[in-house]
């Protein structure tokens, strides 16, 4: 990818993600589907999203969400795309990537604060947006897992956990009620 192509794509992805975050549906707590487990309790959402001992706290059928996000984020795979950039473009890309994350997180944290989303859940969302940004910049079609995450976010839910042995099982989605 040329410098112009990568920077144009980054600007579009930042704009699209900020538009999602600023949309009326974002974290509106109205998410419904028949495939996911939908929860409304904030403390449960925090436990599912952040507790590495969730299998002890909630039951052995639950998986540590942060681990799943990191494994599905596959940083090494995405980093390979970054390393394919010419060196001079890569250095500028790193600066622009940092600025892009800052812009996304500024809007994300502001909106989430206004909706009274717990700080731990905000940090979880930030991680999800981190990987979404990189995939949307470098990959033409999102992997199914990330496509599901993006669709849940667009429809007002917050992915926060997994029940069952991954990849089988069900995603846990938090519906925030203010």
N, C-alpha and C positions, 0 to 999 in steps of 0.2 A: 504494500500500500504506500502511496506517495504521502508526503507530509500534508498536502492539501486534502487528500482523501481521508486520511485518519483524523485530522482535526475537524473536518466537516462532519464526519460520522460521530465524533465525540460530542460536538455541539448539538447535533440532532438527538442523540441519546440522552444527554443532560436535559434538554428541553422536554423530551417525551416523559422522562421520569419525574421531572418537576411538575409537569402538567398532571400526571397521575396523582402525585402527592397532594396537589391543590384541588383535585376534583372533589365534587360533592360526595361521591361514593367512598372515597378513601377513608378507611377505618370508621365507617358509619355504623358498623355492627349489624348489618342487614344481610350478611352472607348466608346463602343456603345452597346446599347440594346434597346429593344422596350418597356420595362416595366418601366424604370426610366425616370426622367426628367433630362436632361443633360444640364449643364450650363458651360459657359466658362469665365464668369466675376469674377475676384478675389474678388471684394468688395461684390458682391452678395453671393459668397461662404462664406465669413467671416460672413455676416449677417445671413445667414441660419444656419451656424455651431455654432455661439456663442451668438447671440442676443436673450435674453430671451423674448424680446418684438417683436419677428419676426411676430407674428400674427397681431400686430398693424402696424409695418413697411411695411410688404409685403402683408398682408391680413389675415383674420381670418382663412383661410383654411390651413395655415402653422403652423407646430408644432415646439416647442423648441427642437432642436436636442440633446442638452446635456441632457435634461430630458429623452428623448427616450433612449439614450445610457445608461444612468444610470439605468433606469427601466428595459431595456432588459439585462443589465449587471447583474442585480439582485445580488448585492454584498452579501446579506444574504445567498442566495442559494449557491453561490460559497464558502462563508466563512464556511458553514457547512461541505464542503468537507475538508477544511483545518483543522477544529477542530476534524475531525475523525482520523487525524494522531496521533500516539503516542506522548506524550509530548516531549520526547527527540528528536524525528524526527521533530516535529513541530517547535521547536526552531531553528534547523539547516535549516529547510525549509524556515523560515522567512528570514534568512541571505541570503540564496541562491536565494530566490525570489527577494530580493532587488538588489543583484548583477545581476540577469537576466534582470530586468527592466533597470538597468543602461547600460548594454551591448546593449540591444535593442534600447534604446533611444539615446545612443551615435551614433550608426550607422544611425538611423532614422533622427536625427537632422542634421548630417553631409550631408547625401544624400539630404535631403529636402533643406538645405541651398544651396548646389551646384545647385539645380534645382530652386532656388529662390522662394521657397514656403513661404508665409507669416507666421510669427511667431505664430499668432493666429490659423492658420490652422495646423501648426506643433503640437501645443498643443492638438488640437482636434484629430489628428492622434495618438498622444501618448496615449490618453485616449482609443481610439479604440483598439490599440495594447495591452494595459493593460488588457482589458477584454478578447481579443482573447487569450492572453497567458494563463490566468487562465482557460478558457474553454478548450483549447487544452490540458492542463495538466490533468484536472480532468474528462472530459466528453468524452466518446467514439465517440459520434456523435454530432456535433455542432447543436444548435438550428437553425432553418431556417433563422432567422434574421441575426445571426452571420455568417452563411454559405454564405449568400448574401453579407455581408460586405467583407468577405475574398475573394470571387470571384471577386468583383468589384476592390479591391486592386490589385489582381493578374492581372487584365486586364487593369490596367493603370488609373483607376478612383479613385476619393476620395469621399466616401459617406459623405454628409455634411448637409442633411436636409430631411424634410418630408412634403409632401403636402397631406392633407386629415386627416381624423380622424384615428389615429393609432389603429389597425394594417391595416385597409383598407387604400388605398391611394397609393402614389408613393414615392419612395426614390428619393432624389435629389442628383445627382452626379456631382462633379466638375471635369472638364477636364482642367488641368493646361496647359497653353501655355506660354512658356518662351519667 
